[in-house]
């Protein structure tokens, strides 16, 4: 597929309407897609990867604190990409959210890439999209290997990549490997007819397709993947980005830290991520800390997430 053809065809939905309950109390202040990670909104990472992959049209669904989410994502959207919003007055779930968001696209007859706004994952979308079109399938799931796929709802594929089992059922002797679903998938235009008005896309549309033997493709992609499910995981990922052990284009740590230009790594600030407009009192030291923008830090801390409203010990 030529690059021009890819650009003309590909559009994406960014799922950004979830409540982020596992990340409370942080998400009480900022919904998960705009929680700061390495000093940028979390949803910006997905938009950046979509842009690098050739996507130019993105629709993000929103629900809690929709005005704040939409203004923050709009400001963070890469130049050259068009970002629209599908606001949900009542949370519609992944299936209902996709069905509603799809109505916002100019070209309803093109396939759509779907990504989560709350993970860091950079799969080879060009390869997956080309395979999706070549196989002529209703849906393509991006999967990855993990020691415990059952924990995430195992997806079973056969040797040719066809999805045979979903969430571990039905049993099928042709299953060659059980994997986890990354939350990234590609949907043909006809897929949206199977979406519910409200509810989970896996337990409705995908369940219907797999049970009726409608071809669904699974593509394995072992690119680094991170889910910010809990405050501890959020803390760990920020420090991995700061140390360089989790690499992402545009994230450039300095001596194990990610800091605004006005701050330099020092004996007082080590292995930390510190946002803009942070005031650190004299004599205060920070080690392995994530400090949100606009915070005043008056006491030393180690292994903590610090916001204007919270100080959470992460060990």
ZICORMO-V466596 format. One line per field, one symbol per residue. ss: DSSP state (H for helix, E for strand, - for the rest). psi: psi as a letter, one per 30 degrees, with the letter a starting at -180 (. if undefined). Layout:
# ZICORMO-V466596
ss=???
psi=???
This chain:
# ZICORMO-V466596
ss=--HHHHHHH-EEEEE-----HHH--HHHH--HHH-EE--EEHHHHHHHHHHH----EEEEEE---HHHHHHHHHHH-----EEEEEE-----HHHHHHHHHH---------EEEEE--EEE---HHHHHHHHHHH---EEEEEE----HHHH--EEE----EEEEE--E-------EEEEEEEEEEE-HHHHHH-------HHHHHHHHHH----EEEEE----EEE---HHHHHHHHHHHHH----------E--EE----------EE--EE----EE-----EE--EE----EE---EE-EEE----EEE--
psi=kleeeeefekllkjjgglfhefgkgeffeklefgkkkhglkefeeeeeeeefffkfjkkkkldkheeeeeeeeeffkkkfkkklkjkjekkfleeeeeeeefffkejfgllkkklkggljkilieeeeeeeeeefhlfkkkkllkkfiffegikkklafggkkfkkhfllkkffkekklkkffklkklefffffklfkakeefdeeeeeefggkkkkkkkjglkkkkieleeeeeeeeeeeefgfjkkkfjjljhgljllffkkkaffjkhljkalhkkjlkfkkkkhljklkgkkjfkllkhlkklffljjkg.
